[in-house]
């Protein structure tokens, strides 16, 4: 095998289950959305979506995300870095709106019609 050949190593389902349980055990986390992991060399990196109370401030939600990141790193073997996204409310998927929505918003704000209507 040459250096240019890629080897795909899948993350064990047990690692994802461990991560989900660790996130659910964090006080203040109401629900857990997607947990994504990938190997980079001999270490794991993760991204996760959590739901926090709708009345949490941004500072409180950030503090919960930091606590959740810390819990993940200690719970999952070989996990060295993680990013936790927070959503306020009940839907763990609202923290990651579709890119198309942002593109539509950007287009509507920069369209000539937008400026004419002002």
TAJODA-V691648 format. One line per field, one symbol per residue. phi: phi as a letter, one per 30 degrees, with the letter a starting at -180 (. if undefined). psi: psi as a letter, one per 20 degrees, with the letter a starting at -180 (. if undefined). burial: 1 if it has 24 or more other ideal C-beta (glycine too) atoms within 12 Angstrom, else 0. Layout:
BEGIN
phi->???
psi->???
burial->???
END
This chain:
BEGIN
phi->.ddddccccdddeddddddddddddddjddabcdbcbbdbicbcbbbbcbccedcdddddddddddddeddddddcdidcaabcccbckccdcddbddeedddddddddcdededddd
psi->prhipppppqpphhggggggggghippiohrpcqopqqpocjqqqqqqpqprqhjqrhgghghhgggggggghhhppjpiqqpppqppcioiiiimqqhhggggggghhjqhhghhi.
burial->0000000000100011011101110101111111101000000111111111000000001001101110111011011001011111000100100000000000000000000000
END
